Amino acid sequence: MHAWLCENPVGVDALNWKELPTPVPKAGEVLIEIQAASLNFPDLLIVQNKYQMKPELPFVPGSEYAGVVRAVGEGVTDLRVGQAVACLNGTGGFGTHTIAPAKLCMPLPDGFSAVDAAAFIMIYATSWHALMDRGQLKAGETVLVLGAAGGVGTAAVQLAKAAGARVIAAASSDDKCALCREQGADETLNYSTHAPDGSFRDELKRLTNGKGPDVIYDPVGGAFAEPAFRSIGWRGRYLVVGFASGPIPSLPFNLALLKGASIVGVFWGDYARREPQANAQMMQTLAGLYLKGQIKPVIDRTLPMSELKKAYEIMGQRAIKGKLVMVN
């Protein structure tokens, strides 16, 4: 097998494509031949030693991937050799083969493409857990999605629409706003033409007839977090999903008091670990929505696995709409 090996987490340039022994699965594990692996923001942080999870060196990055089971370890009864699966395991995806815990593998039904599957689990599980579980979104409510043209953002737009909500999508350019409309957004808001300290709030007020959004989905953080929260509606729920912009905002607690609003943390990874049965049911629901055509990952482009460093460069330029997927 071959894989991109991180022996020193000082950045993307230190990754090397190397031939490695093909591993043998232990009890509870499977060997997967990787067909596709998506690039996620944590994949950049982890090779810079900036991610919360610090894997033992050396490691192969690539948190999310899809492929075919080629061998199963002792005690694995739910998966079989030749079965198509997707997995989100934190590491291992940027290569030709990897070992994964069987319990983390999502069996793929017929008709589920490997490219879509490699871009599916993180964005849809995060967004469903955020909107439907933590946010208790109801049909007819208004959702503001920040960073709406990214991977989790496009997933949130699709899922909110599938739930019967009205969606306002905020993104950083006209072409990204156009993409959000293609995904079902009812209204769009271009960050680049609305300053966070002024017209951004005015535009939100106009788009919601003065009421403010019921739910705010925020994977971005940064400068727009506080003005967005100041605009939230009565009994609104502000979903703290992540901080892709870098800075972690500080929100004055009195704003929550005045609006009767909730600041709600969203940590899908720990939810999956603590509530595995509920998570498995959620994934079945999401797979069903995919097969019905109600949701589908937005794939910005695919690149050969050999061009991983180019893919990281594109991500660093914030030039990706939806997801970028590496293929073998």
N, C-alpha and C positions, 0 to 999 in steps of 0.2 A: 504494500500500500504506500501511498504518498500523502503528505499533509503539510500544511503551513505550521511550522513549529516556532513557538515563542519560548526562547531560552533565557531572554533578558527583557523584562517588560518596560522598555524605555521608549516604545513607540512602534509605529507600523514598519519603519525601515529595518527594524531588527528581526522581522519575520523571515524565515527561510523555508523554501519548498524542499522537503527532504523525503528520502525513501526510508520507511520504518517497517519493522516486523508487523505483519498482520496479527492483531491480538486475538486471543481465544476468550469467549465469554465465560465468566464465572457464574456461580449460582445466582439466579435472579436477573441475569444480564442477557443481552442479545448483541450479535454483531450485525451492523447495518452497512450495506453498500450504499453510499450517499449518491443520490441523483441531483439534488438541489439543496442549497443552503442560503438563507436570507441574511442580509446585513442589518443589524440592529445597533442602536446607539450604544448599548452596553458593550458591544463587540469592540468598539473604539476605545472606550474607557478601560477595558480589561487589559489591553496590550500596552496601555500607558500607566498601569498600576494605579489607576484612579477609581476603580470600581469597588463596591462594597465587598464583593466576593474576590478573594485572592487565591487562585488555584495554585497548587504545588507546581513548581518548575521542574522540567519544561512542560508546557501544555500546548494543545492545539485549540485556537479560538474558534468561534462559530457556535452560537448558542442555539440556533434553531435550524432544523434540517428535515429532509424527507428522503426516503429511499426504500430499499427492500431488505428484509431480514434474510441473512445468509447463514446464521448459526444461532442456536439458542443454548443457554446454560441450564444447569440442573435446576429443576423446579419450575421452569417456565412452561405454563400450560395454556396461557391465553393467546400466545403468539406462535406462529409456525414459520418454518423456512419458506421463503417465496412470498411472504405477505408484505404488502405495502403499508408503511407506517410513516407518521410524522412524530418528531420529538423536539422538546425544548429542554435541554439538559445543561445549559450554561456554557459548555465547552464541547469541542470535538467535531464541529460541523465542517470546518474548512479543510477537507481532505477527501480521499476516495472511500475510506471506511472509518467506522468508529464503533466503540462499545457504548451501549446505553442501558440504563436500568429498564427492565421490561415494564415496570409500573408507570414509567413516564412516557411510554409510547402510545400514540393515538392510532389505532387501526383505521386505515382509510377505506371507505366504501368504493366500489367501482364507480368510475367517472370523476374521481377527485384527482386532478393533475398534480404531479410532483412539485412543479413550480409554485402553484397556488398553495399547496400543503406546506411548503417550506416557509411561506410568508403568512401563515394563518394563525397559529396558536397564540403567539404573544399579543398580536394586535386585537384579535377578536375576544380572547379570554379577558384581557385587560379591560377592554371597552364594555363588554357585557357585565362583568363584575362591577365596574364603575357605575354604569348607567342604571342597570336593572336591579342589582343587589344593593349596592351602597347608596345609589341615588334615588331608588324607588321611583323611577320615571314612569309617568302615566301618559296615556294617549291624550292628545290635546295640549300638553304642556309645551313650553318653549325651551329649547336647549341652545346654549351658546357653546360652540366647540372652538377652542383656541388651538392654533397649530393644526388647522383642519385639513391641510393638504399632505400631511405626513402619514406614516403608516397607521399609528393608532388613531390619528385624526380622521382619516378617511373611513376607518372601521367604525368609529363613533358616529359619524354622519349616517352611514348606511344602517346601523343598528337602531339609531334614534328614529329614523324614518320608518323602519320596519315595525317599530313600536307605536307608530301613529303620532309622533311628536312633530312640532314645527322646529326646523333647524336653522340657526344662524351660524354660518361658518366664517371664521376669521382666519385669514392667511396673508402672506406678505407680498403678494404680487397679483396683478390682474389675471395672469394665466393660471396661477394656483387657485384663485377664486373661481375661475371658469371650470377647473377640474372639480371643485367642490359642488358646483351646480350639476355637473354631470353625475355626481354620486347621489344627488337628491336634495341638496341643500335648498331651502326656500329663499334664503337671503344670504348675501355675503358681505363681509366687511374687510377692506384692505388696510392692514396695519400701516403700510407705507404712506398712506394719505390721511391718516387720522392719528394725531399725537395722543399719547397715553394720558397727558394731563389736561386734555380739553375735548377735542372733537370726537375722540373715541367714545366717551360717555354720551355725548350728544347724539351720536349716530345710533348707539344702542337704545337710547330712550326713544328715538324716532321709530326704530324697527320693532319696538315692543309696545308702542302706543303709551309710553310712559310707565309701564308696569315693571319692566325689567325681566330678564330671563328667570325661569323657574329652576333650571339646572345649568351650572357652568362646568364644563369638562376642560380641565387645564393640565396638559402634559408639558407645558412650556415654562411656567414661572416667569421671573423677570419683571420688566417694567409694566406690563399690562395686567398683572395679577390684581394689584390694589384697585385700579380704576374699574376693572371688571367686577370685583366684589362689591365696590361701592354702588354698582348699577344693578345688583341682584334684586329679584323680586321678594315680596313678603313670603316667608317660609321657604326661601330658596335654599338649594344645596350646592355648595361649592366643592367640587371633586378635585382633590389634590392628587394628580396622577404621576407627575414627574417634573423635572426641571431641565428640559432640553436646552434652554437658553443659557444655562450656567448658573446665574445668581438665584439663590433661594430667597423668595420675598418674605417680608415681615408684614403681617396684616394686623391692624389695630382691632382688638377684641370688641371695642364698643360698636363697630360696624355690625357684627353678628347680633348684638343685643338689639340695635335699632331696627333691624330688618327681620328679627325672629329667624335668622338664617343659621345654617349649619355649615361648618367647615369639616369636610369628610375625607379622611385618609383612604387611599386606594392602594393596596399592596397585594396584587393578585398572586404573586409567587407564594407568599405565606398563607394566603387563603387556600391555595391548592394543597399545601402541605398539611394545614390544620383541618381542612374540611374536604378530604379527598372524594367522598361520595357525592357531595354537592357539586364539586368541580367536574367530576366525570359526567354527571347529568347535564351540566352546562355545556360541556364539549359535544355531547350527543345532540343537544338542541342546536348548537352552532353548525354542526355538520349537516343537519337537516335543512337549515336555512340556506346553506351553500348549495345543496343538491336541488333545492327549489328555485335557485337563481335569485334569491333575495339579498344575498351578500356575496361579494367576490373581492379578493385582495386586488388593490391597484398596483400593478407591476410597472414600475418606471422603466426598467430594462433588465435584461439578463446579460451576464458576462461569463466567459469561461473561468473555471476555478483558478486557472493560472494567472488571471488578471486581478487577483484580490487587492493588490496594492493600489491599482487604479481605482477600484471600487471604493476603497477607504478614502482616497483623494476626493472622489466625487461627493461622498458623504460629508467630508470636512468642508466642502464648498457650499453645503446646504442646497445642493442642486437636485435632490431627489424628491420626486412627487410620488407618494406611496412607498413602495418597497423596491429595493434592488436585490436581485437574486443571482447567486453564483451557481453554475451548472457544470456537471461532469459529463 
